[in-house]
């Protein structure tokens, strides 16, 4: 383990967070808030001092490997979340440190689960920071550092592999830094575009910005108690739905569009599966809830928005889906697990993994029928390496084990089974709302501190695709190289 390199890189992440705090600080000054500027200044100063101290001892060699990449990512996200909670604690907006940590982890991991019962009374600068954590976490704060601060190519590659969500993490161009800049450029453009559309539709500018941040990161924090339902605007719901689905698409496809490689985009099986899953789910739920709302159009409106929100793991709400028929709730529960595309800002198991599992199952079925037949698992017409398929199966094994262990720990809190299942799945898949008291009209404040810490770990494990969070606890990863 290259300890000095890990320490130096984590220090840079803390300095980057200190600089990012300047935006909510500016918001605090703009709205002439009392106390919040000092809270942000103290937090930023602490981050700067600690970040600079961590970089005092220069690494003897700057080369890092996969384990250093995993450790850097995991430690950075833990520390960044802890410091990100300080403004809420200093301002007494969330006085309990565990609650504040839960809220900020939920923000950075783009989960959107909240413990706040009265959101609109929180100072605007804190609400801005809360939503901004979604935007930062959507692409990843380490990706931000890779894009705009000089790094060795070897460092960048392993850090990007550890942080970018999805089973495939290919570079768009030869240089990782250029790839990070391209991805952030697309991300920034889509965010600005959504802000313009929402503002043009009559949504207040502050709300437009924070909503766009939450949509871009597929997070779901809203500055309104009733979430998106507070605006009661079909226009806003349609715009947000479109952008939620857009941010749930693999960003590599947007790069291909820019390169005018339209054929490769339309041939993407993952994109077809993604669109097909959305269309099928909306159709089933619309038909199922139409009697509840009295007409097809209203049912389609609510079904379309909620499916877009859940499959992209955004978690916005316009209706209390826990009051829908069981069939609709089961469809949404399935979408909880499936998630968005690989290489998007969405969470979940990922469409690509589901696709590979289905194809692998079909391959095994054909082999069982005819033992001599060898059927390759193909995606986009190209056979997948056996190691890739085994990797997906291993990830499924980890996924199931973590869900059951998380469920066991949450049930120790004497939580109802539907609530416990919903809490574990929604946090591990970075969605936000669940069922029962944790539904879109409820919040997570009812859970014990231990449950909140367990769910915080699940949010981080889900956002970082499991491995970084467990490598930190694997003693062999910390051994020095000979």
Buried (B, 14 or more C-beta within 10 A) or exposed (E): BBEBBBBBBBBBBBBBBBBBBEBBBBBBEEEEBEBBBBBBBEBBEBBBEBBBEBBEEEBEEBEBEBBBBBBBBBBBBBBBBBBBBBBBBBBEBBEBBBBBBBBBBBBBBBBBBBBBEEBEEBBBBBBBBBBBBBBBBBBBBBBBBBBBEEBEEBBBBBBBBBBBBBBBBEBBEEEBBBBBBBBBBBBEEBBEBBBEBBBEBEBEEBBBBBBBBBBBBBBBBBBBBBBBBBBEBBBBBBBBBBBBBBBBBBBBBBBBEEEEEEEEBEEBBBBEBBBEBBEEBBEBBBBBBBEBBEEEEBBBBBBBBBBBBBBBBBBBBBBEBBEBEEEBBEBBBEBBBBBBBBBBBBBBBBBBBBBBBEBBEEBEEEEEEEEEEEBEBEBEEEEBEEEBBEBBEEBBEBBEEBBEEBBEBBBEBEBEEBBBBBBBBBBBBBBBBBBBBBBBBBBBBBBBBEBBBBBBBBBBBBBBBBBBBBBBEEEEBBEEEE
